[in-house]
Amino acid sequence: MTSNQPKPRRGRPPKIARENSDTRALLIRSGVEVLTESGFAAAGIDSILKKVGVPKGSFYHYFKSKEDFGQAVIDNYASYFAAKLDKYLLDESIAPLQRIVKFADGAKRGIVKFEFKRGCLVGNLGQEVAILPDSYRLILQNIFAVWQTKMQACLETAQQQGDIKQNINCIQQAEYFWTGWEGAVMRARLVQSVQPLDLYISTFIASIASN
């Protein structure tokens, strides 16, 4: 007997589905650019749509609300930054403390490339927490927790190798690192110089190094 059920189509996925996915990705990418420069409050949906070339009436075809859009942008940035941290902090070809220096060097190149206009998206939103949707608070806390865990692991490796003092609390130092780093990024954008980042990294490492 032969089945009357239609056979699944092979080949490329429907063009419309592919275009929707591409447009959504472009909107998210544009949102990352805007939020790293100006924050959530100043992020106008109109300017983001215009940048991508999407009609205003089509926005809700891709996202349920501005809050939903913001969450997608945050998730995208968090995934990108977590991968960036892994690239630097898991690099076993160099010593753990040097990995942190390399991370900072990469960040300096990025902030100079964009002429000190772009900061840390998560840090920017953290400064606006009083006006953000309630759902964002826990999302941002969880992102910082992930970053702290990655830094903690790097510091623990340094401690095992004798590069930092044995009495250092790596959990506390990992949290302290990100608290100070976000402030240094903000100061660098303010003065349009990487000097605050250099000062912070050198001071942080000097305070924990074993010699």
WOPE-V304438 format. One line per field, one symbol per residue. ss: DSSP state (A for helix, B for strand, O for the rest). phi: phi as a letter, one per 30 degrees, with the letter a starting at -180 (. if undefined). burial: 1 if it has 24 or more other ideal C-beta (glycine too) atoms within 12 Angstrom, else 0. A space follows every 50 residues. Layout:
# WOPE-V304438
ss=???
phi=???
burial=???
This chain:
# WOPE-V304438
ss=OOOOOOOOOOOOOOAAAAAAAAAAAAAAAAAAAAAAAAOOOOOOAAAAAA AAOOOAAAAAAAOOOAAAAAAAAAAAAAAAAAAAAAAAAOOOOOOAAAAA AAAAAAAAAAAAAOOOOOOOAAAAAAAOAAAOOAAAAAAAAAAAAAAAAA AAAAAAAAAAOOOBOOOOOAAAAAAAAAAAAAAAAAAAAAAOOOAAAAAA AAAAAAAABOO
phi=.cdddddddcjddeedddddddddddddddddddddcbiddddddedddd ddiceeddeddcbdaddddeddddedddddddddddeddcdddbdedddd ddedddddddddechidccceddedddcedcdeeddededdddddddddd dedddddddddidbedddddddddddedddddddddddddchadeddddd dddddddcddb
burial=00000000000000000000001100110111111111110010100110 01010000100110010011111111110011011001100000011111 11110111011000010111111111100001000100110011011111 11111111100011000101001101110111111111100001011001 10011001100
